[in-house]
Amino acid sequence: MTTDRPMTLPAARGVLTPERPLADLTWLRVGGPADWLFQPADETDLATFLAALDPGIAVFPMGVGSNLIVRDGGIRAVVIRLGRGFNSISVEGDRVIAGAAALDAHVARRAAEAGLDLTFLRTIPGSIGGAVRMNAGCYGSYVADVLEEIRIVTRQGRVETLPASALALRYRQSDVPEGAVIVSATFRAPPGDPGVLEARMADQIAKRDASQPTKERSAGSTFRNPAGFSSTGKADDTHELKAWKVIDDAGMRGARLGGAQMSTMHSNFLINAGGATAADLENLGEEVRKKVFQSSGITLEWEIMRVGEYPRE
C-alpha cells in the first residue's frame, strides 16, 4: 500500500477509485495498484477534472492494457482509462471517426461494412488510442497511412484537435503531447468492396491464429523488429531482421523465468505461463535482449510499454 497518494482530487462525474489494482486490466494480468484510477463519464468530465487537478500530480492514460507491463510496485499517478463514453464509431463519407476506447477490430469491421478499408486494424490487439500512440500497423499498412487528425484533452484540461502531421508518426512511436489523453481519431480510408474486405479480414485472423499464441496471456509483439517495419505478409517478405528470427538465432524460443515464457509458437511473444510477476516478465525480456546482443550484435527495443515502480524493499 502506498503512503504518499494524494488524499484529495477534484470532483468528477465518472468513477474515481483509490489504490486500484491494475493487474486485471492488463492482458498479461500483472502489476501493482495505481494511486488513483479515473474512468471519466465523457469528454467534458475528463477536461474539467484535468483542468482542476494539481499540476504536480502525474497522469497516465491507459487503454485496454494490451501492450503494457505494469510493474509490481504500481503507478504513482492518476491512471485514466476511457470507457463507454469514448467508444463510438461513425462513418462520414470516406472518413471513419472512432473514439479512443473503440477496439481496433471493431473499427476495422465497422469500416468494412461501410465499404472502407481499414482491414489492417482487424488483427491488432487494443484500442484506437493506443493504436495512434504506437502508430500500429501490419501487412505493410500503418495508422500513419490513414490518420487525418486526433482530438485530445491536454494535461491542462484543454480540448484540442491535432493534425496527423503534428504527431511525427514513425515505426511504433509518436509525439503525442506529454500527459495528453487521446479521446478520438479521424481516419480517411480507401474504398473497398465490403465482401472482399470481410474475406480479407477472415484470412488475416486465420493466419494470425495459426502463427501466434492468441489463446495465451500475452501483450502482442514484445520487441520491435530491428528492420524498422512490420511484416508485410507478402511472399517476398524477408525475415533476417525480424525480432522473432534474431530471438530464435539466440536460442531463446521457449525460454522461461519464473512464470514468464517466450512463446514456443512465436518467439517474439512474451507470455504469462502461470503465476508470473511483472518482474518475471520484464527480467526475461531483458535476458532475451542480452542474449540477442551477444548472438547478433543487435539491441532489441521493447515494443511493450513498461510503466510504474518496482516494489519497495
Sequence and secondary structure as in RCSB ss.txt:
>XXXX:A:sequence
MTTDRPMTLPAARGVLTPERPLADLTWLRVGGPADWLFQPADETDLATFLAALDPGIAVFPMGVGSNLIVRDGGI
RAVVIRLGRGFNSISVEGDRVIAGAAALDAHVARRAAEAGLDLTFLRTIPGSIGGAVRMNAGCYGSYVADVLEEI
RIVTRQGRVETLPASALALRYRQSDVPEGAVIVSATFRAPPGDPGVLEARMADQIAKRDASQPTKERSAGSTFRN
PAGFSSTGKADDTHELKAWKVIDDAGMRGARLGGAQMSTMHSNFLINAGGATAADLENLGEEVRKKVFQSSGITL
EWEIMRVGEYPRE
>XXXX:A:secstr
  S   S     SSEEEEEEE GGGSTT    EEEEEEE SSHHHHHHHHHHS TTS EEEE SSTTEEE TT E
EEEEEE  GGG  EEEETTEEEEETTSBHHHHHHHHHHTTB  GGGTT  SBHHHHHHTT EETTEEHHHHEEEE
EEE TTS EEEEEGGGG  BTTB    TT EEEEEEEE  B  HHHHHHHHHHHHHHHHHHS TTS EEEESB  
TTSS    STT   TT HHHHHHHTT TT EETTEEE SS TTEEEE SS  HHHHHHHHHHHHHHHHHHHS   
 B SEEES     
